[in-house]
Amino acid sequence: MAFARLSAFITLALGATLVSAAATTASKGVVCPTGQRTANAACCALFPIVDTLQQQLFDGAECGEEAHSALRLSFHDAIGFSIHGGKGGGADGSILAFNTTENAFHANGGIDDITDGQWPLFLQSGLSAGDFVHLAAAVGTANCPGAPRLKFFMGRPAPKAPAPDLTVPEPTDSVTAILKRFADAGFSPQEAVALLASHTIAAADVVDPSIPGTPFDSTPGTFDSQVFLEVLLKGKLFPGAGEQPGEVLSPLAGEMRLQSDFALARDPRTACFWQEMIDNQAHMQNEFKNAMAKLQVLGQDTRKLIDCSDVVPVPQPFTDNIKFPATFSKKDLELACPRLPLPNIATVAGPAPTVAPV
């Protein structure tokens, strides 16, 4: 949502990610000058750009602040669109090309750090703003263990104008308002919940400015389903300077809970979609990947785009089961979808944790 700054601390080696990406295309027929293989020769130009992104933006292929902010940027860029017309150009890179304008929107608070970081690399890349924003999102997300390998299509034209304000859902919005905005952009309630899987590696900077980098779950270093479990735990405290707009009680010290996440997890229109993500890694990955594939071409003529998904590195897997934070169990959940049985989930041993900022 609007205030999520995605941040974490797991580091992957650049060489390993690029080798993994190349290995998946070994059977394909085009050998690039850099030695990688791809299904389309036009995609060869992207491998050096991926290398530059990993080294100069993502600190050597880290799943860190810039990688997660790049994912956030792609959402804020694309969602400024309406299937009925009258809004922005969708996934066109306007948030980067017209960053002075769009950075000033309230919902885009904190986005200036990633646009500042991407701007010089974008100018060097030779890509359109839309291609650069959405390639960076796919590459950055691939650095996060447990993430799906996102698709990437090349060939977006340059954006014509900034997206209008008030197109990005905010934590203070009602479920009805959020679902209406998503529907206007062409997304179902199920797809809206799927896109919120990004909050598993997310943190808030400006909901409570006294505690920047406050994660949304207790395992912000992995792209797992922990956030879907913990948002359903009974709230006990505010992690910072008391209640702020867009914030509700959290179950853990050091953890932020957005009002919008709390409401979507309990609303009858979305609760079952939310609950079925819990400890269901493959399902969550597929739902997120499919929703992102739709998001990243909003407003674009896909007949004119080239599938360059094989330049995206292959993420490290997450194969563990999620767990209740220490001292919590099923009795602490506020389940809102009785038709879905909850998986058997163990509890971490020890005292209740304090989640560290990222």
C-alpha positions as CSV (number, residue, x, y, z in Angstrom):
1,M,0.0,0.0,0.0
2,A,1.0,3.7,-0.1
3,F,3.3,3.8,3.0
4,A,5.2,0.5,2.5
5,R,8.9,0.9,2.1
6,L,10.1,-2.6,1.4
7,S,13.2,-3.4,3.4
8,A,15.1,-6.5,4.5
9,F,18.6,-7.9,5.0
10,I,19.1,-11.2,3.2
11,T,22.1,-10.9,0.7
12,L,22.6,-13.0,-2.4
13,A,25.7,-13.2,-4.5
14,L,25.5,-11.4,-7.8
15,G,27.3,-14.1,-9.6
16,A,25.0,-16.8,-8.3
17,T,21.9,-15.0,-9.3
18,L,23.1,-14.3,-12.8
19,V,24.3,-17.8,-13.3
20,S,21.0,-19.1,-12.2
21,A,19.2,-16.9,-14.6
22,A,21.4,-18.0,-17.4
23,A,21.0,-21.7,-16.5
24,T,17.3,-21.6,-17.0
25,T,17.8,-20.3,-20.6
26,A,20.5,-22.8,-21.5
27,S,18.3,-24.7,-23.9
28,K,17.2,-21.5,-25.8
29,G,18.8,-20.7,-29.1
30,V,20.2,-17.1,-29.0
31,V,23.6,-16.6,-27.5
32,C,24.3,-13.0,-26.4
33,P,27.6,-11.2,-26.7
34,T,27.8,-11.5,-22.9
35,G,27.6,-15.3,-23.1
36,Q,24.0,-15.6,-21.7
37,R,21.3,-17.3,-23.7
38,T,17.8,-15.9,-24.3
39,A,14.8,-16.7,-26.4
40,N,14.9,-13.4,-28.3
41,A,18.0,-11.6,-29.5
42,A,16.4,-8.2,-28.6
43,C,16.7,-9.2,-24.9
44,C,20.5,-9.5,-25.1
45,A,20.9,-5.7,-24.4
46,L,19.2,-6.2,-21.0
47,F,21.8,-8.5,-19.4
48,P,24.4,-5.6,-18.9
49,I,21.6,-3.5,-17.5
50,V,20.6,-6.3,-15.1
51,D,24.3,-6.4,-14.1
52,T,24.4,-2.7,-13.5
53,L,21.2,-2.8,-11.4
54,Q,22.6,-5.5,-9.2
55,Q,25.9,-3.9,-8.6
56,Q,25.0,-0.2,-8.5
57,L,21.4,-0.1,-7.2
58,F,20.9,-3.3,-5.3
59,D,24.3,-3.4,-3.6
60,G,25.5,-6.6,-5.1
61,A,22.2,-8.4,-5.5
62,E,20.9,-7.7,-2.0
63,C,17.3,-8.1,-0.9
64,G,17.5,-4.8,0.8
65,E,15.9,-1.4,0.9
66,E,16.5,-0.5,-2.8
67,A,15.2,-3.9,-4.1
68,H,12.0,-3.6,-2.0
69,S,11.5,0.1,-2.8
70,A,11.8,-0.8,-6.5
71,L,8.9,-3.2,-6.1
72,R,6.9,-0.6,-4.4
73,L,7.7,1.9,-7.1
74,S,6.4,-0.5,-9.8
75,F,3.0,-0.7,-8.0
76,H,2.7,3.0,-7.5
77,D,3.6,3.6,-11.1
78,A,1.2,1.1,-12.6
79,I,-1.9,1.5,-10.4
80,G,-2.4,5.1,-11.6
81,F,-4.6,3.7,-14.4
82,S,-8.3,3.1,-15.1
83,I,-9.8,0.6,-17.5
84,H,-12.5,3.2,-18.0
85,G,-9.9,5.9,-19.1
86,G,-9.4,9.3,-17.6
87,K,-6.4,8.5,-15.4
88,G,-2.7,7.7,-16.1
89,G,-0.9,5.5,-18.6
90,G,-0.5,2.6,-16.2
91,A,2.9,0.8,-16.2
92,D,4.5,3.5,-18.2
93,G,7.3,4.7,-15.9
94,S,5.6,8.1,-15.4
95,I,6.5,7.9,-11.7
96,L,10.2,8.0,-12.7
97,A,10.0,10.3,-15.7
98,F,7.8,12.8,-13.9
99,N,9.1,12.1,-10.4
100,T,9.0,15.8,-9.3
101,T,5.3,15.8,-9.8
102,E,4.4,12.3,-8.6
103,N,6.7,12.3,-5.6
104,A,4.7,15.1,-4.2
105,F,1.5,13.0,-3.9
106,H,0.6,12.1,-0.3
107,A,0.3,8.4,-1.2
108,N,3.9,8.4,-2.6
109,G,5.5,9.5,0.6
110,G,9.1,8.2,0.8
111,I,9.2,7.2,-2.8
112,D,11.8,9.9,-3.6
113,D,14.7,7.8,-2.3
114,I,14.2,5.1,-4.9
115,T,13.5,7.5,-7.8
116,D,16.7,9.4,-6.9
117,G,18.6,6.2,-6.9
118,Q,17.2,5.0,-10.2
119,W,17.4,8.2,-12.1
120,P,21.0,8.2,-13.2
121,L,21.0,4.5,-14.0
122,F,17.8,5.1,-16.1
123,L,19.5,7.8,-18.1
124,Q,22.4,5.5,-18.8
125,S,20.3,2.5,-19.7
126,G,18.7,3.6,-23.0
127,L,15.4,2.0,-21.9
128,S,12.1,3.8,-21.7
129,A,11.1,4.8,-18.2
130,G,8.4,2.1,-18.0
131,D,10.8,-0.6,-19.1
132,F,13.4,0.5,-16.6
133,V,11.0,0.8,-13.6
134,H,9.5,-2.6,-14.2
135,L,12.8,-4.4,-15.0
136,A,14.2,-3.0,-11.8
137,A,11.2,-4.3,-9.9
138,A,11.5,-7.8,-11.3
139,V,15.3,-8.0,-10.8
140,G,15.2,-6.6,-7.2
141,T,12.4,-9.0,-6.2
142,A,14.4,-11.9,-7.5
143,N,17.0,-11.1,-4.9
144,C,14.6,-12.1,-2.1
145,P,14.5,-15.7,-1.0
146,G,11.0,-17.2,-1.5
147,A,9.9,-14.7,-4.1
148,P,8.5,-15.9,-7.5
149,R,10.5,-15.2,-10.6
150,L,8.5,-12.3,-12.1
151,K,8.0,-11.8,-15.8
152,F,9.4,-8.9,-17.7
153,F,8.2,-7.5,-21.1
154,M,10.2,-4.9,-23.0
155,G,9.0,-2.2,-25.4
156,R,6.9,0.3,-23.5
157,P,6.8,3.7,-25.1
158,A,7.9,6.8,-23.2
159,P,5.2,8.1,-20.8
160,K,3.2,11.1,-22.0
161,A,2.2,12.7,-18.7
162,P,2.2,12.1,-14.9
163,A,-0.4,9.9,-13.4
164,P,-3.1,11.9,-11.6
165,D,-3.1,12.1,-7.8
166,L,-5.4,10.0,-5.6
167,T,-5.0,6.8,-7.6
168,V,-2.8,4.9,-5.1
169,P,-4.8,3.2,-2.2
170,E,-3.8,4.4,1.2
171,P,-3.8,2.7,4.7
172,T,-6.5,4.9,5.9
173,D,-8.9,3.9,3.1
174,S,-11.9,1.6,3.7
175,V,-12.0,-1.8,2.2
176,T,-14.8,-0.6,-0.1
177,A,-12.7,2.3,-1.3
178,I,-9.6,0.0,-1.8
179,L,-11.5,-2.6,-3.7
180,K,-13.2,0.1,-5.8
181,R,-9.9,1.6,-6.8
182,F,-8.5,-1.9,-7.7
183,A,-11.6,-2.7,-9.7
184,D,-11.2,0.6,-11.6
185,A,-7.7,-0.6,-12.5
186,G,-9.0,-4.0,-13.6
187,F,-8.2,-6.1,-10.5
188,S,-10.4,-8.5,-8.6
189,P,-10.5,-8.6,-4.7
190,Q,-8.5,-11.9,-5.0
191,E,-5.8,-10.1,-7.1
192,A,-5.7,-7.2,-4.7
193,V,-4.9,-9.5,-1.8
194,A,-2.3,-11.3,-3.9
195,L,-0.5,-8.0,-4.6
196,L,-0.3,-7.5,-0.8
197,A,2.0,-10.5,-0.5
198,S,4.7,-7.8,-1.1
199,H,4.1,-6.7,2.5
200,T,5.9,-9.9,3.7
201,I,9.2,-8.0,3.1
202,A,7.8,-4.5,3.7
203,A,8.4,-1.8,6.3
204,A,6.8,1.5,7.0
205,D,8.8,4.8,7.1
206,V,6.2,7.5,7.3
207,V,3.1,6.0,9.0
208,D,4.9,6.8,12.3
209,P,8.0,8.9,11.5
210,S,9.4,8.3,14.9
211,I,10.1,4.6,14.0
212,P,11.2,4.4,10.3
213,G,11.8,1.0,8.9
214,T,9.2,-0.8,11.0
215,P,8.4,-4.2,9.4
216,F,5.0,-5.6,8.9
217,D,5.9,-9.1,10.1
218,S,8.5,-10.8,12.2
219,T,10.4,-12.3,9.2
220,P,11.1,-9.3,6.9
221,G,14.1,-11.1,5.3
222,T,12.1,-13.7,3.4
223,F,9.3,-13.6,0.9
224,D,7.1,-16.0,3.0
225,S,3.5,-15.9,4.1
226,Q,4.2,-14.8,7.7
227,V,2.5,-11.4,7.2
228,F,-0.8,-13.2,6.3
229,L,-0.6,-15.0,9.7
230,E,0.5,-12.2,11.9
231,V,-2.0,-9.6,10.6
232,L,-4.7,-12.0,12.0
233,L,-3.2,-12.0,15.5
234,K,-5.0,-10.0,18.2
235,G,-3.4,-6.5,18.5
236,K,-1.9,-5.4,21.8
237,L,0.3,-2.3,21.3
238,F,1.5,0.5,19.1
239,P,5.2,0.2,18.3
240,G,6.0,3.9,18.3
241,A,4.6,7.2,19.4
242,G,1.0,6.0,19.9
243,E,-1.7,5.5,17.4
244,Q,-1.1,7.2,14.0
245,P,-3.5,7.6,11.0
246,G,-3.4,4.4,9.0
247,E,-2.2,2.3,11.9
248,V,-3.9,-0.2,14.3
249,L,-2.8,-2.2,17.3
250,S,0.1,-4.7,16.5
251,P,0.6,-8.0,18.2
252,L,4.4,-7.5,18.6
253,A,6.8,-4.8,19.7
254,G,8.6,-3.4,16.8
255,E,6.0,-4.5,14.3
256,M,3.7,-2.1,12.3
257,R,0.1,-3.1,11.4
258,L,-1.6,-1.1,8.7
259,Q,-5.3,-0.3,9.1
260,S,-5.9,-1.4,5.6
261,D,-4.2,-4.8,6.0
262,F,-6.1,-5.4,9.2
263,A,-9.4,-4.6,7.5
264,L,-8.8,-6.7,4.4
265,A,-7.8,-9.7,6.5
266,R,-11.2,-9.6,8.2
267,D,-13.6,-8.3,5.6
268,P,-16.0,-11.1,4.2
269,R,-15.1,-10.0,0.6
270,T,-11.4,-10.7,1.1
271,A,-10.9,-12.7,4.3
272,C,-10.8,-16.1,2.6
273,F,-8.4,-15.0,-0.1
274,W,-6.2,-13.7,2.8
275,Q,-6.4,-16.8,5.0
276,E,-5.7,-19.3,2.2
277,M,-2.2,-17.7,1.8
278,I,-1.1,-18.8,5.3
279,D,1.7,-21.4,5.1
280,N,0.9,-22.0,1.5
281,Q,4.1,-20.8,-0.2
282,A,3.5,-22.1,-3.7
283,H,0.0,-20.7,-3.8
284,M,1.1,-17.3,-2.6
285,Q,4.0,-17.3,-5.1
286,N,1.6,-18.1,-8.0
287,E,-1.0,-15.6,-7.0
288,F,1.5,-12.8,-6.6
289,K,3.3,-13.7,-9.8
290,N,0.1,-13.7,-11.8
291,A,-1.2,-10.4,-10.3
292,M,2.2,-8.8,-10.9
293,A,2.3,-10.0,-14.5
294,K,-1.0,-8.1,-15.0
295,L,0.1,-5.1,-13.1
296,Q,3.4,-4.6,-15.0
297,V,1.6,-4.3,-18.4
298,L,-1.3,-2.1,-17.3
299,G,-2.2,0.3,-20.1
300,Q,0.3,-1.2,-22.5
301,D,-0.3,-2.9,-25.9
302,T,1.2,-6.3,-25.1
303,R,1.2,-7.2,-28.9
304,K,4.1,-4.7,-29.2
305,L,6.1,-6.0,-26.2
306,I,8.8,-8.6,-26.2
307,D,8.9,-11.3,-23.6
308,C,12.4,-10.9,-21.9
309,S,11.5,-12.8,-18.7
310,D,14.5,-15.0,-19.1
311,V,16.9,-12.1,-18.2
312,V,15.4,-12.0,-14.6
313,P,17.5,-13.9,-12.1
314,V,16.1,-17.0,-10.4
315,P,15.3,-16.3,-6.7
316,Q,16.6,-18.5,-3.9
317,P,13.8,-20.8,-2.6
318,F,12.1,-20.6,0.8
319,T,11.2,-24.2,1.8
320,D,10.5,-23.9,5.6
321,N,7.1,-23.7,7.2
322,I,6.1,-20.4,8.8
323,K,5.6,-20.3,12.6
324,F,3.7,-18.4,15.2
325,P,6.0,-15.9,17.0
326,A,7.0,-17.0,20.4
327,T,4.2,-17.1,23.0
328,F,1.5,-17.0,20.3
329,S,-0.7,-19.8,19.0
330,K,-4.0,-20.5,17.2
331,K,-6.0,-19.1,20.2
332,D,-4.6,-15.6,19.4
333,L,-6.0,-15.5,15.9
334,E,-9.0,-13.5,14.7
335,L,-10.0,-15.8,11.8
336,A,-12.7,-14.4,9.5
337,C,-13.1,-17.3,7.1
338,P,-14.5,-20.3,9.0
339,R,-14.8,-22.5,5.9
340,L,-11.0,-22.7,5.5
341,P,-9.1,-25.0,8.0
342,L,-6.0,-23.5,9.4
343,P,-2.8,-25.5,8.7
344,N,-0.9,-26.9,11.7
345,I,1.6,-24.2,12.7
346,A,4.2,-24.6,15.3
347,T,5.3,-21.8,17.7
348,V,8.8,-20.4,18.0
349,A,10.3,-21.2,21.4
350,G,11.2,-18.5,23.9
351,P,9.9,-15.1,25.0
352,A,7.8,-12.8,22.8
353,P,10.1,-11.1,20.3
354,T,10.7,-7.5,19.6
355,V,11.0,-7.1,15.8
356,A,14.1,-5.1,14.8
357,P,13.8,-2.3,12.3
358,V,15.1,-2.8,8.8
